[in-house]
Amino acid sequence: MLVVPMTRDEGLAHRSFAERIEPTPDNGADTTCWALAHHVTSVSLRRVNRTASWITAEQLSSIRQRIRIAVGASFGPASTETESGAGGPGCDDRATSGGRSCRLKERAG
């Protein structure tokens, strides 16, 4: 599974590649976090855990676009993917990391 690490350390957030996630009553974040799209990596599914936190579809779309920029992808705008786990409507995409970072996933709906 591909994941984007999250951090509370703004110093690690390169403005072109990091999505700012503000805490809201709906998303479960307890402080401002940054999704570091330029650090996208693959991990075993055994290391991915479900969390109670969420990101919006717009934030997920922005993170995906930042990944495209970071890896130098030259294809067009993001398509709406509908396969299970591919980030489309009703998906269960999860972003997690260890340590002091926050954990968020897209809310279906």
ROBA-128469 format. One record per atom (N, C-alpha, C): residue number from 0; atom name; x, y, z. Coordinates in Angstrom, 3 decimals, decimal comma. Layout:
N
+-----+------+----------+----------+----------+
! seq ! atom !       xx !       yy !       zz !
+-----+------+----------+----------+----------+
! NUM !   CA !        X !        Y !        Z !
...
+-----+------+----------+----------+----------+
END
This chain:
109
+-----+------+----------+----------+----------+
! seq ! atom !       xx !       yy !       zz !
+-----+------+----------+----------+----------+
!   0 !    N !    0,843 !   -1,163 !    0,000 !
!   0 !   CA !    0,000 !    0,000 !    0,000 !
!   0 !    C !    0,895 !    1,233 !    0,000 !
!   1 !    N !    0,506 !    2,240 !   -0,766 !
!   1 !   CA !    1,220 !    3,511 !   -0,750 !
!   1 !    C !    0,640 !    4,389 !    0,345 !
!   2 !    N !    1,505 !    5,031 !    1,115 !
!   2 !   CA !    1,081 !    5,915 !    2,193 !
!   2 !    C !    1,852 !    7,230 !    2,127 !
!   3 !    N !    1,248 !    8,251 !    2,676 !
!   3 !   CA !    1,881 !    9,552 !    2,816 !
!   3 !    C !    2,024 !    9,814 !    4,310 !
!   4 !    N !    3,256 !    9,985 !    4,790 !
!   4 !   CA !    3,428 !   10,225 !    6,222 !
!   4 !    C !    2,853 !   11,573 !    6,639 !
!   5 !    N !    2,433 !   11,629 !    7,900 !
!   5 !   CA !    1,893 !   12,842 !    8,488 !
!   5 !    C !    2,846 !   13,293 !    9,592 !
!   6 !    N !    2,954 !   14,615 !    9,766 !
!   6 !   CA !    3,791 !   15,144 !   10,834 !
!   6 !    C !    3,156 !   16,385 !   11,427 !
!   7 !    N !    3,551 !   16,682 !   12,653 !
!   7 !   CA !    3,163 !   17,933 !   13,301 !
!   7 !    C !    4,241 !   18,997 !   13,121 !
!   8 !    N !    5,397 !   18,591 !   12,620 !
!   8 !   CA !    6,557 !   19,474 !   12,481 !
!   8 !    C !    6,483 !   20,243 !   11,162 !
!   9 !    N !    6,064 !   21,505 !   11,247 !
!   9 !   CA !    5,926 !   22,335 !   10,047 !
!   9 !    C !    7,253 !   22,495 !    9,313 !
!  10 !    N !    8,369 !   22,373 !   10,033 !
!  10 !   CA !    9,681 !   22,490 !    9,409 !
!  10 !    C !    9,956 !   21,407 !    8,377 !
!  11 !    N !    9,256 !   20,290 !    8,454 !
!  11 !   CA !    9,412 !   19,208 !    7,482 !
!  11 !    C !    8,510 !   19,374 !    6,269 !
!  12 !    N !    7,619 !   20,349 !    6,336 !
!  12 !   CA !    6,597 !   20,527 !    5,303 !
!  12 !    C !    7,072 !   21,481 !    4,218 !
!  13 !    N !    7,498 !   20,940 !    3,087 !
!  13 !   CA !    7,842 !   21,746 !    1,916 !
!  13 !    C !    6,527 !   22,238 !    1,313 !
!  14 !    N !    6,364 !   23,530 !    1,188 !
!  14 !   CA !    5,081 !   24,133 !    0,817 !
!  14 !    C !    4,475 !   23,570 !   -0,472 !
!  15 !    N !    5,292 !   23,234 !   -1,463 !
!  15 !   CA !    4,756 !   22,725 !   -2,728 !
!  15 !    C !    4,238 !   21,303 !   -2,611 !
!  16 !    N !    4,720 !   20,572 !   -1,614 !
!  16 !   CA !    4,430 !   19,152 !   -1,545 !
!  16 !    C !    3,662 !   18,723 !   -0,305 !
!  17 !    N !    3,393 !   19,615 !    0,633 !
!  17 !   CA !    2,743 !   19,238 !    1,884 !
!  17 !    C !    1,348 !   19,847 !    1,976 !
!  18 !    N !    0,388 !   19,016 !    2,348 !
!  18 !   CA !   -0,990 !   19,473 !    2,546 !
!  18 !    C !   -1,208 !   19,756 !    4,026 !
!  19 !    N !   -1,626 !   20,954 !    4,337 !
!  19 !   CA !   -1,907 !   21,335 !    5,722 !
!  19 !    C !   -3,274 !   20,776 !    6,127 !
!  20 !    N !   -3,329 !   20,089 !    7,258 !
!  20 !   CA !   -4,562 !   19,521 !    7,788 !
!  20 !    C !   -4,837 !   20,188 !    9,136 !
!  21 !    N !   -5,831 !   21,057 !    9,152 !
!  21 !   CA !   -6,201 !   21,755 !   10,389 !
!  21 !    C !   -7,140 !   20,872 !   11,209 !
!  22 !    N !   -7,038 !   20,928 !   12,532 !
!  22 !   CA !   -7,976 !   20,155 !   13,350 !
!  22 !    C !   -9,384 !   20,744 !   13,263 !
!  23 !    N !  -10,357 !   19,858 !   13,155 !
!  23 !   CA !  -11,758 !   20,261 !   13,168 !
!  23 !    C !  -12,521 !   19,269 !   14,045 !
!  24 !    N !  -13,710 !   19,614 !   14,460 !
!  24 !   CA !  -14,496 !   18,651 !   15,242 !
!  24 !    C !  -14,786 !   17,366 !   14,453 !
!  25 !    N !  -14,791 !   17,453 !   13,126 !
!  25 !   CA !  -15,129 !   16,301 !   12,291 !
!  25 !    C !  -13,950 !   15,393 !   11,966 !
!  26 !    N !  -12,716 !   15,924 !   11,891 !
!  26 !   CA !  -11,622 !   15,091 !   11,374 !
!  26 !    C !  -10,821 !   14,346 !   12,437 !
!  27 !    N !  -10,989 !   14,656 !   13,683 !
!  27 !   CA !  -10,306 !   13,915 !   14,735 !
!  27 !    C !   -8,864 !   14,319 !   14,989 !
!  28 !    N !   -8,321 !   15,252 !   14,215 !
!  28 !   CA !   -6,948 !   15,715 !   14,451 !
!  28 !    C !   -6,939 !   16,586 !   15,702 !
!  29 !    N !   -5,887 !   16,440 !   16,517 !
!  29 !   CA !   -5,821 !   17,241 !   17,740 !
!  29 !    C !   -4,913 !   18,456 !   17,590 !
!  30 !    N !   -4,223 !   18,559 !   16,479 !
!  30 !   CA !   -3,363 !   19,702 !   16,198 !
!  30 !    C !   -3,156 !   19,790 !   14,689 !
!  31 !    N !   -2,629 !   20,909 !   14,216 !
!  31 !   CA !   -2,337 !   21,045 !   12,791 !
!  31 !    C !   -1,297 !   20,010 !   12,382 !
!  32 !    N !   -1,573 !   19,320 !   11,288 !
!  32 !   CA !   -0,677 !   18,298 !   10,759 !
!  32 !    C !   -0,367 !   18,611 !    9,300 !
!  33 !    N !    0,661 !   17,991 !    8,809 !
!  33 !   CA !    1,075 !   18,147 !    7,420 !
!  33 !    C !    1,189 !   16,773 !    6,784 !
!  34 !    N !    0,531 !   16,577 !    5,639 !
!  34 !   CA !    0,689 !   15,358 !    4,848 !
!  34 !    C !    1,859 !   15,598 !    3,901 !
!  35 !    N !    2,921 !   14,826 !    4,060 !
!  35 !   CA !    4,173 !   15,034 !    3,317 !
!  35 !    C !    4,171 !   14,214 !    2,035 !
!  36 !    N !    3,533 !   14,749 !    0,997 !
!  36 !   CA !    3,375 !   14,025 !   -0,268 !
!  36 !    C !    4,712 !   13,672 !   -0,910 !
!  37 !    N !    5,735 !   14,461 !   -0,672 !
!  37 !   CA !    7,048 !   14,182 !   -1,259 !
!  37 !    C !    7,762 !   13,033 !   -0,547 !
!  38 !    N !    7,153 !   12,491 !    0,499 !
!  38 !   CA !    7,699 !   11,328 !    1,206 !
!  38 !    C !    6,817 !   10,100 !    1,017 !
!  39 !    N !    6,013 !   10,081 !   -0,056 !
!  39 !   CA !    5,157 !    8,931 !   -0,325 !
!  39 !    C !    6,028 !    7,670 !   -0,381 !
!  40 !    N !    5,523 !    6,603 !    0,214 !
!  40 !   CA !    6,292 !    5,363 !    0,273 !
!  40 !    C !    5,336 !    4,179 !    0,305 !
!  41 !    N !    5,878 !    2,999 !    0,114 !
!  41 !   CA !    5,046 !    1,796 !    0,224 !
!  41 !    C !    5,328 !    1,114 !    1,551 !
!  42 !    N !    4,288 !    0,508 !    2,111 !
!  42 !   CA !    4,401 !   -0,234 !    3,369 !
!  42 !    C !    3,549 !   -1,492 !    3,265 !
!  43 !    N !    3,862 !   -2,444 !    4,088 !
!  43 !   CA !    3,072 !   -3,661 !    4,186 !
!  43 !    C !    1,695 !   -3,322 !    4,743 !
!  44 !    N !    0,682 !   -4,006 !    4,243 !
!  44 !   CA !   -0,667 !   -3,808 !    4,781 !
!  44 !    C !   -0,721 !   -4,127 !    6,267 !
!  45 !    N !    0,178 !   -4,954 !    6,757 !
!  45 !   CA !    0,210 !   -5,282 !    8,184 !
!  45 !    C !    0,583 !   -4,078 !    9,041 !
!  46 !    N !    1,203 !   -3,067 !    8,442 !
!  46 !   CA !    1,597 !   -1,873 !    9,195 !
!  46 !    C !    0,537 !   -0,776 !    9,158 !
!  47 !    N !   -0,551 !   -0,984 !    8,422 !
!  47 !   CA !   -1,594 !    0,026 !    8,279 !
!  47 !    C !   -2,727 !   -0,309 !    9,235 !
!  48 !    N !   -3,105 !    0,661 !   10,050 !
!  48 !   CA !   -4,165 !    0,479 !   11,036 !
!  48 !    C !   -5,306 !    1,458 !   10,799 !
!  49 !    N !   -6,500 !    0,997 !   11,030 !
!  49 !   CA !   -7,677 !    1,864 !   10,939 !
!  49 !    C !   -7,620 !    2,875 !   12,084 !
!  50 !    N !   -8,000 !    4,115 !   11,806 !
!  50 !   CA !   -8,040 !    5,148 !   12,842 !
!  50 !    C !   -9,417 !    5,797 !   12,860 !
!  51 !    N !   -9,661 !    6,601 !   13,861 !
!  51 !   CA !  -10,941 !    7,312 !   13,968 !
!  51 !    C !  -10,888 !    8,668 !   13,274 !
!  52 !    N !   -9,763 !    9,038 !   12,689 !
!  52 !   CA !   -9,592 !   10,360 !   12,083 !
!  52 !    C !   -9,856 !   10,305 !   10,579 !
!  53 !    N !  -10,157 !   11,479 !    9,993 !
!  53 !   CA !  -10,556 !   11,569 !    8,593 !
!  53 !    C !   -9,915 !   12,762 !    7,899 !
!  54 !    N !   -9,800 !   12,675 !    6,567 !
!  54 !   CA !   -9,522 !   13,851 !    5,751 !
!  54 !    C !  -10,663 !   13,963 !    4,751 !
!  55 !    N !  -10,818 !   15,141 !    4,179 !
!  55 !   CA !  -11,889 !   15,354 !    3,205 !
!  55 !    C !  -11,457 !   14,850 !    1,833 !
!  56 !    N !  -12,427 !   14,677 !    0,960 !
!  56 !   CA !  -12,142 !   14,278 !   -0,420 !
!  56 !    C !  -11,271 !   15,341 !   -1,099 !
!  57 !    N !  -11,496 !   16,611 !   -0,778 !
!  57 !   CA !  -10,695 !   17,689 !   -1,366 !
!  57 !    C !   -9,245 !   17,611 !   -0,906 !
!  58 !    N !   -9,033 !   17,305 !    0,380 !
!  58 !   CA !   -7,673 !   17,163 !    0,883 !
!  58 !    C !   -6,976 !   15,969 !    0,225 !
!  59 !    N !   -7,694 !   14,869 !    0,081 !
!  59 !   CA !   -7,122 !   13,692 !   -0,573 !
!  59 !    C !   -6,747 !   14,009 !   -2,016 !
!  60 !    N !   -7,611 !   14,713 !   -2,723 !
!  60 !   CA !   -7,328 !   15,109 !   -4,101 !
!  60 !    C !   -6,082 !   15,999 !   -4,170 !
!  61 !    N !   -5,975 !   16,933 !   -3,250 !
!  61 !   CA !   -4,814 !   17,819 !   -3,205 !
!  61 !    C !   -3,537 !   17,044 !   -2,909 !
!  62 !    N !   -3,607 !   16,101 !   -1,988 !
!  62 !   CA !   -2,432 !   15,273 !   -1,669 !
!  62 !    C !   -2,009 !   14,483 !   -2,899 !
!  63 !    N !   -2,967 !   13,904 !   -3,603 !
!  63 !   CA !   -2,644 !   13,149 !   -4,826 !
!  63 !    C !   -1,976 !   14,039 !   -5,866 !
!  64 !    N !   -2,483 !   15,268 !   -6,022 !
!  64 !   CA !   -1,867 !   16,189 !   -6,980 !
!  64 !    C !   -0,441 !   16,536 !   -6,551 !
!  65 !    N !   -0,211 !   16,723 !   -5,270 !
!  65 !   CA !    1,127 !   17,029 !   -4,766 !
!  65 !    C !    2,075 !   15,848 !   -4,980 !
!  66 !    N !    1,552 !   14,625 !   -4,884 !
!  66 !   CA !    2,380 !   13,446 !   -5,188 !
!  66 !    C !    2,780 !   13,481 !   -6,656 !
!  67 !    N !    1,829 !   13,783 !   -7,549 !
!  67 !   CA !    2,142 !   13,870 !   -8,981 !
!  67 !    C !    3,249 !   14,883 !   -9,229 !
!  68 !    N !    3,165 !   16,030 !   -8,580 !
!  68 !   CA !    4,196 !   17,061 !   -8,738 !
!  68 !    C !    5,531 !   16,545 !   -8,217 !
!  69 !    N !    5,515 !   15,917 !   -7,048 !
!  69 !   CA !    6,749 !   15,442 !   -6,420 !
!  69 !    C !    7,467 !   14,397 !   -7,259 !
!  70 !    N !    6,710 !   13,524 !   -7,924 !
!  70 !   CA !    7,346 !   12,467 !   -8,716 !
!  70 !    C !    7,515 !   12,865 !  -10,169 !
!  71 !    N !    7,098 !   14,078 !  -10,523 !
!  71 !   CA !    7,300 !   14,570 !  -11,880 !
!  71 !    C !    6,360 !   13,964 !  -12,891 !
!  72 !    N !    5,181 !   13,536 !  -12,458 !
!  72 !   CA !    4,202 !   12,955 !  -13,378 !
!  72 !    C !    3,702 !   14,027 !  -14,328 !
!  73 !    N !    3,571 !   13,672 !  -15,595 !
!  73 !   CA !    3,167 !   14,664 !  -16,590 !
!  73 !    C !    1,804 !   14,361 !  -17,190 !
!  74 !    N !    1,020 !   13,497 !  -16,538 !
!  74 !   CA !   -0,303 !   13,192 !  -17,060 !
!  74 !    C !   -1,306 !   14,199 !  -16,554 !
!  75 !    N !   -2,510 !   14,150 !  -17,092 !
!  75 !   CA !   -3,556 !   15,125 !  -16,813 !
!  75 !    C !   -4,080 !   15,078 !  -15,399 !
!  76 !    N !   -5,178 !   15,796 !  -15,162 !
!  76 !   CA !   -5,755 !   15,869 !  -13,822 !
!  76 !    C !   -6,189 !   14,497 !  -13,331 !
!  77 !    N !   -6,340 !   14,405 !  -12,024 !
!  77 !   CA !   -6,704 !   13,140 !  -11,391 !
!  77 !    C !   -8,063 !   12,676 !  -11,878 !
!  78 !    N !   -8,152 !   11,385 !  -12,124 !
!  78 !   CA !   -9,443 !   10,813 !  -12,460 !
!  78 !    C !  -10,130 !   10,402 !  -11,169 !
!  79 !    N !  -11,428 !   10,232 !  -11,223 !
!  79 !   CA !  -12,153 !    9,741 !  -10,064 !
!  79 !    C !  -12,095 !    8,233 !  -10,107 !
!  80 !    N !  -11,331 !    7,654 !   -9,212 !
!  80 !   CA !  -11,162 !    6,214 !   -9,186 !
!  80 !    C !  -12,246 !    5,615 !   -8,317 !
!  81 !    N !  -12,807 !    4,491 !   -8,742 !
!  81 !   CA !  -13,886 !    3,898 !   -7,984 !
!  81 !    C !  -13,592 !    2,483 !   -7,530 !
!  82 !    N !  -12,415 !    1,956 !   -7,841 !
!  82 !   CA !  -12,079 !    0,625 !   -7,366 !
!  82 !    C !  -11,939 !    0,658 !   -5,854 !
!  83 !    N !  -12,227 !   -0,457 !   -5,217 !
!  83 !   CA !  -12,088 !   -0,549 !   -3,765 !
!  83 !    C !  -10,675 !   -0,201 !   -3,349 !
!  84 !    N !  -10,557 !    0,723 !   -2,411 !
!  84 !   CA !   -9,249 !    1,117 !   -1,907 !
!  84 !    C !   -8,500 !    2,064 !   -2,809 !
!  85 !    N !   -9,097 !    2,499 !   -3,903 !
!  85 !   CA !   -8,401 !    3,384 !   -4,831 !
!  85 !    C !   -8,753 !    4,842 !   -4,612 !
!  86 !    N !   -9,494 !    5,150 !   -3,579 !
!  86 !   CA !   -9,750 !    6,540 !   -3,242 !
!  86 !    C !  -11,024 !    7,117 !   -3,788 !
!  87 !    N !  -11,834 !    6,327 !   -4,451 !
!  87 !   CA !  -13,085 !    6,830 !   -4,982 !
!  87 !    C !  -14,149 !    6,924 !   -3,911 !
!  88 !    N !  -15,351 !    7,272 !   -4,305 !
!  88 !   CA !  -16,439 !    7,383 !   -3,344 !
!  88 !    C !  -16,625 !    6,078 !   -2,567 !
!  89 !    N !  -16,800 !    6,209 !   -1,270 !
!  89 !   CA !  -17,010 !    5,045 !   -0,434 !
!  89 !    C !  -15,760 !    4,262 !   -0,117 !
!  90 !    N !  -14,595 !    4,793 !   -0,457 !
!  90 !   CA !  -13,352 !    4,057 !   -0,246 !
!  90 !    C !  -12,961 !    4,068 !    1,230 !
!  91 !    N !  -11,951 !    3,309 !    1,529 !
!  91 !   CA !  -11,438 !    3,242 !    2,889 !
!  91 !    C !   -9,936 !    3,499 !    2,854 !
!  92 !    N !   -9,525 !    4,567 !    2,165 !
!  92 !   CA !   -8,109 !    4,929 !    2,134 !
!  92 !    C !   -7,680 !    5,332 !    3,523 !
!  93 !    N !   -6,501 !    4,884 !    3,937 !
!  93 !   CA !   -6,016 !    5,195 !    5,274 !
!  93 !    C !   -4,588 !    5,720 !    5,179 !
!  94 !    N !   -4,294 !    6,734 !    5,970 !
!  94 !   CA !   -2,937 !    7,264 !    6,050 !
!  94 !    C !   -2,499 !    7,147 !    7,501 !
!  95 !    N !   -1,421 !    6,438 !    7,739 !
!  95 !   CA !   -0,958 !    6,285 !    9,109 !
!  95 !    C !    0,550 !    6,398 !    9,150 !
!  96 !    N !    1,059 !    6,711 !   10,297 !
!  96 !   CA !    2,490 !    6,658 !   10,538 !
!  96 !    C !    2,704 !    6,591 !   12,038 !
!  97 !    N !    3,876 !    6,228 !   12,432 !
!  97 !   CA !    4,147 !    6,064 !   13,854 !
!  97 !    C !    4,602 !    7,350 !   14,513 !
!  98 !    N !    5,046 !    7,237 !   15,740 !
!  98 !   CA !    5,596 !    8,376 !   16,460 !
!  98 !    C !    4,550 !    9,389 !   16,855 !
!  99 !    N !    4,930 !   10,659 !   16,784 !
!  99 !   CA !    4,074 !   11,742 !   17,260 !
!  99 !    C !    3,193 !   12,318 !   16,162 !
! 100 !    N !    3,066 !   11,661 !   15,060 !
! 100 !   CA !    2,279 !   12,209 !   13,966 !
! 100 !    C !    0,806 !   11,857 !   14,118 !
! 101 !    N !   -0,033 !   12,545 !   13,375 !
! 101 !   CA !   -1,459 !   12,279 !   13,456 !
! 101 !    C !   -1,854 !   11,269 !   12,384 !
! 102 !    N !   -3,028 !   10,681 !   12,541 !
! 102 !   CA !   -3,494 !    9,655 !   11,626 !
! 102 !    C !   -4,856 !   10,059 !   11,100 !
! 103 !    N !   -4,988 !   10,065 !    9,773 !
! 103 !   CA !   -6,222 !   10,517 !    9,141 !
! 103 !    C !   -6,599 !    9,583 !    8,011 !
! 104 !    N !   -7,890 !    9,518 !    7,681 !
! 104 !   CA !   -8,344 !    8,805 !    6,493 !
! 104 !    C !   -9,501 !    9,565 !    5,886 !
! 105 !    N !   -9,810 !    9,270 !    4,615 !
! 105 !   CA !  -10,907 !    9,963 !    3,934 !
! 105 !    C !  -12,236 !    9,468 !    4,473 !
! 106 !    N !  -13,134 !   10,392 !    4,726 !
! 106 !   CA !  -14,481 !   10,033 !    5,154 !
! 106 !    C !  -15,327 !    9,781 !    3,910 !
! 107 !    N !  -15,902 !    8,621 !    3,816 !
! 107 !   CA !  -16,781 !    8,302 !    2,699 !
! 107 !    C !  -18,075 !    9,090 !    2,837 !
! 108 !    N !  -18,529 !    9,607 !    1,729 !
! 108 !   CA !  -19,800 !   10,157 !    1,879 !
! 108 !    C !  -20,235 !   11,392 !    1,376 !
+-----+------+----------+----------+----------+
END
